[in-house]
């Protein structure tokens, strides 16, 4: 199939990346050369970010014109910004994908293994679900999308601990150990007024997460459902056993839902893909499956 077949799918490729990441300049130059050599009729644009959140602005602007393929060279957090930028555009024909360049690349690991230029040449796009979280409280309403997971309790605390403790497997292990020792339960109120205490709550659109291993047997991010992985408040040994099972046997089949809602009784850290958000007490949280919301390759 020649490059003429690209016209109905992409009018250009847009690379969005953090130029301050080590080795990124060389990688972008190599990727640009690879794309131009394999697909000489395709225009390649490079959009470096200048500050946190900039990738969202760049993606939003690029998504409003033509039919771009937006490639985020990043970890889960950077790709989250690009996805939300595309979702900000009221009407778009943009297609998204990610190439790994970060500490957390859970979404990339969940994707089918394909050679990038081959996927572009074939132009075979697919629709995938996103998680849409709506936070409603005294400060108003905030809506954000996640491509992979939304975690409360243990997951974001691990992310904060790792960020403070430093990257690298030994430092990360020490950080996670410290996090477990300081973990406090959080309390939620359901719509019927019942309350429950949890150590961890994960709403997952993918089957694997770096800090949990295999959280579900299911890996179908386009069925309008997501998995709910809960750990009610218990002793530290229960958390350790859950983590061990996740990284060895997997946690098995988890409940699937299209929406999940509750109200926070106390402040809770929340991780939306790679971004940690602090959710105040008395915030109504609604997580829904946005079915087929994102076009990807």
N, C-alpha and C positions, 0 to 999 in steps of 0.2 A: 504494500500500500504506500503510495507516494505522499509527499507532504501536502499536496492539494487537498487531501482528505481532512486536513486539520481545520479548514475554514469554517465548517458548521459548528465546531466545538470551541476552539480557542483562537483569538486574534493576536494574543501575545502571552508571554510568560513573565510573571512579576516575582522577583526574588525579594523576600522581606527577611531581614536578619539584623542581629546586633553586631556592629562592626568592632566593638571592644572585646568580644570574646576571643580568646587566644586562638590563633591560626585561622580566623574567619576570613581574612582578606585573601589568603591563598586558596581557601576552599571555594569561595565565591568565584574567583577568577577561573579556577579549574572547572567548576560547574558550568559557568557561562560558556567556556570554550567547548565543553562536551555537548551542550545543548545546540550551540550554533553549528558544530561539525555534523551532528546527527540530523539536525532539522534546520537547514540553512535558510529556509523561507520564513522562519519564525522569529519575531522580534523578542528580545530579552531585555527586560528593564530591571535594574537593581535599586532597591529602596532600603537604605540603611536606617535603623532607628536612632534617635538622638536622646530619648529619655524613656522612663518606664511608662507604659501605656501608649507609646507612639505607634507601635505596630497596629493597634486598633484603628487609629486615625488614618494611617497609610492604607490599610486594607479597605476601610470604608470608602475612601476617596477612589481607590483603584476599582472597586466593585461597582461603582456607579456608571462606568463607561465601558462599552463594548462587552466582549466575552473573554475576560482574562482567566488564566490559570494562575492562582496565587499559591506560591510555594513558600511556606514558612520554614526557614532553616533554624531550628530552635528545639527547646524542650517542650513539655506539655504546657507550661505557662505562656510561652511565646505564641504557640499555636492557638491557645485559648484567646489571646488578644486578636489574632487574625480572624478567627471564627466569629467572635463578637462584632468585629468591624464589618464583616460581610452581612451579619444579621441586622446591623444598624441600617444598612442600605434598604430603602423601602422596596425597590424593585431591582433585581440583579440577575445576570446570567453568569456570574462568577463561579468558578470551580476551585476547590481548595485541596491542598495536600500538605504533608509535612515531611521534612528530612531531619533526622535526629541530630541535635547539637545542644545537649544540655544534660543535667544530672538525672532528670526524670523524663523518660521517653515511653511511657506506658502506652500511649495511643499508637505510636509507630510500631511497637511490638505486636499490637493487635491487628495491624493491617496485613492484607495478603502480600507476600513477597513478590514484587514485580520490579523489573528494571525501568527506571524513570522514563528514559527516552522512548522505550517501547510502549509504555502506557500512554504517553503523550501522542505518539504516532498513531496508535490505534484509536485514541479518543474515546475509549469506552468508559463513560462516566457512570456513577451509581449514586443513589440517594441513601443517606444515613440519618438516623435519628440524633437529636441532641437532647440534653437535659436542660430544661428551662426552670430556673429558680427565681421565685418572686418573694422578696423580703418586704414586709409591710409593718411599719412601726411608727414611733413618734417622729422620726426624721423623714417620713414619707415612704415612698415605694421605690424599690430598686429591682430591676430585672436583669439577669445575666444568664448566659448559656454556658454549658459545659459539654465538651466533646467526649469525655471519658467517665468522670466520676465526681461526686460531691460527698465529702466526708465530714463528720462532726465528731469531736472528742479526740480519740487516739490519733487518727490520721493527720489532722492539721498540727497537733502538738508535736508529732514526730518531725514534721516538716520544719516547724519553728526550731526544734532542738538541733536538727541537722544544720540549719542555716547558721545557728549560733556556734555550733561545735566544729564546723568545717566539713569539707567534702573529703571523700576517700573512705574505703570500706571500714578501716579500723576506727576512724573518728566517727563515722556514721553509726557503727555498732555501739560505741560508747555513748553517743548522744541518745540513741533509742533506749538504751538501758536506763539512762538518767530520766528520760521521759516517762517510762513505765513507773519508776519509783515516785514520781510527783503527780501522776494522773489522778484527777478528781472526777467523780461521776457528774453527769448533767441530767437535769430533769426536764421532761417534755410533757405538754398537755395536749391530748388529742381532741378532735372535734366533739366527741361525746362527753368531754369533761374529765375523762380518766387520765391519770398521770403515770409516768413510768421513768425509772432511772436507767441510764445507759452509760457504759464506758466507751462505746463506739457505735456509730451508725454510719454506714456507707451505702450510697445509692449509686449503682454502677451500670454504665452503658457498655462496658467491656469486661472480659472474663479475667484479665490478669492485671494486678497492681503491684508495683515494685515492693512496697512495704508489707503486702499481704500475701503475695504469691497468687495462686489461683483462687479467686473468690467465688467463682461459679462455673458449673459445667457448660453453661450456655454462652454462646458467643455469636449473637445475632443482633447487631446494632441497628436494625431497620424494621423491627416488628411492632413498634409503638409501645414497647414494654422496657422496663429496666429492673434490675435486681436489687433487693433490699437485704443488706447484710447487717444484722444487729448483734450486739454483745451487751446484754443486760448487765447492770452493775453486779460485780462479783469480785472474788479475790484475784490477786495478781497471777496466781497459778493458772486461772482460767484464761487469762489473756495470753500467757505464755503458751498454753496448750493450743489455743486457737491459731496463734502465729505459726507454731510448729506444724500443725496440720495443714495450714495454707501453703507453706513452702514445700511440703512433702506430698501428701495425698490430695491436697485441695480441699475446699470447704464443701464440695458437693453442690447439688441443686439448691438454689435459693428462691424465695418467693418473688414472683414477677408481678409488677403493677404498672399502671399507666400514670398514676399520680400518688403523691404522698404528702400529707399536710400535718402540721403541728404548730404549737405556740411554745416558745422558749420560756422557761420559768426563771432561768438565770443566764448570764452571759455565756456564750459558747463560741469557741474558735471553729471556723468552718473552712475547709479547703475545697476550692472550686478548680478542678484540674491542678495546676501548679500554684495558684494564688490563694493565700491565706486571708480570710475575711473574718473580722470579729463581729459576731451577731449579738446585739444587746438583748437584755431580758425583755420579755413581753413583746417579742417580735413574732408575727405570724409568718411561717415558712411554708411555701407551696412549691413542690417540685413536680414538674409534669414532663412527660415525654413529648417532645416536639417532633412528631413523626415525619421522616423524610425532609427535615428542614434544611439539610446541607447537601450540596452536590460535591462529590469528590471523585478522585480516581484511585 
